[in-house]
Amino acid sequence: MVCSSDSNPPALNFSWFKENQSSSVGSGQSFSALQSGRFYCEAHNQHGSQRSDAVTVTVHHGAGKNVIVITAAAGGGFIIIIIIIIIIILFI
């Protein structure tokens, strides 16, 4: 998943969270979820932070591959761009 912001001044830090968990599960503009759940990002600049809408990530395990399907809705005070489908191939 990718998080971006059109804030002014630009967001320099990005944090990733799983819904109903207080601590972050990742940092940086991109994040790869290995578990199913609802995730969102927070973009931070010197004036504060703004979070994206949560997206539902479903991870299907099987045959040595994890396929991640993301259902997204854009929103918030700045533009959040979420890549709709990410496929991660493990154990090749």
C-alpha positions in Angstrom: 0.0 0.0 0.0 1.2 3.5 -0.6 0.3 6.7 1.3 0.8 10.2 -0.1 -0.2 13.7 0.9 -0.6 17.0 -0.9 -0.3 19.0 2.3 1.6 22.3 2.5 4.2 22.1 3.9 4.7 18.6 2.7 4.3 15.6 5.0 7.7 14.2 5.9 6.7 11.2 8.0 4.1 8.5 7.4 2.9 5.9 10.0 0.7 2.9 9.4 -1.8 1.5 11.9 -4.1 -1.5 12.1 -7.6 -0.5 13.3 -8.1 -1.0 17.1 -4.4 -1.0 17.8 -2.7 2.0 19.4 0.8 1.4 18.3 1.9 1.7 14.6 2.6 -1.4 12.5 4.9 0.3 10.0 6.4 3.6 8.9 7.3 5.2 5.5 5.2 5.9 2.5 4.7 2.2 1.6 3.6 -0.7 3.7 3.0 -4.4 3.0 0.5 -6.1 5.2 1.0 -9.8 5.8 -2.2 -10.2 7.8 -5.8 -9.4 7.0 -7.4 -6.5 8.7 -8.3 -2.8 8.4 -5.3 -0.5 8.0 -4.9 3.3 7.6 -1.9 5.7 7.4 -1.2 9.0 9.1 0.8 11.7 7.3 2.7 14.1 9.6 4.1 17.6 9.0 5.2 20.4 11.3 1.6 21.5 11.8 0.1 18.2 12.8 -1.2 15.0 11.3 -4.1 13.7 9.2 -5.2 10.1 8.8 -6.6 8.3 5.8 -9.8 6.3 5.7 -9.2 2.7 6.7 -8.9 0.1 3.9 -9.8 -3.6 4.3 -6.9 -5.9 3.5 -7.6 -9.6 2.9 -4.6 -12.0 2.7 -5.2 -15.3 1.0 -2.6 -18.0 1.9 -2.0 -20.9 -0.4 0.5 -22.6 -2.8 3.4 -20.6 -1.5 1.8 -17.3 -2.4 0.1 -14.6 -0.4 -2.4 -12.6 -2.5 -3.4 -9.3 -0.9 -6.7 -7.7 -2.0 -7.3 -4.1 -0.8 -10.6 -2.3 -0.8 -10.1 1.4 -0.6 -12.0 4.6 -0.2 -10.2 8.0 -0.6 -10.9 10.8 1.9 -9.6 13.2 4.5 -8.2 16.7 4.3 -5.6 15.6 1.8 -5.4 13.1 -1.0 -4.6 9.5 0.0 -3.7 7.3 -2.9 -3.9 3.6 -2.1 -2.8 1.1 -4.7 -5.8 -1.2 -5.2 -4.3 -4.6 -5.6 -0.9 -5.8 -4.4 0.4 -9.3 -5.0 3.3 -10.5 -2.9 5.0 -13.7 -3.9 6.8 -15.5 -1.1 8.9 -18.7 -1.1 9.7 -18.7 -4.8 
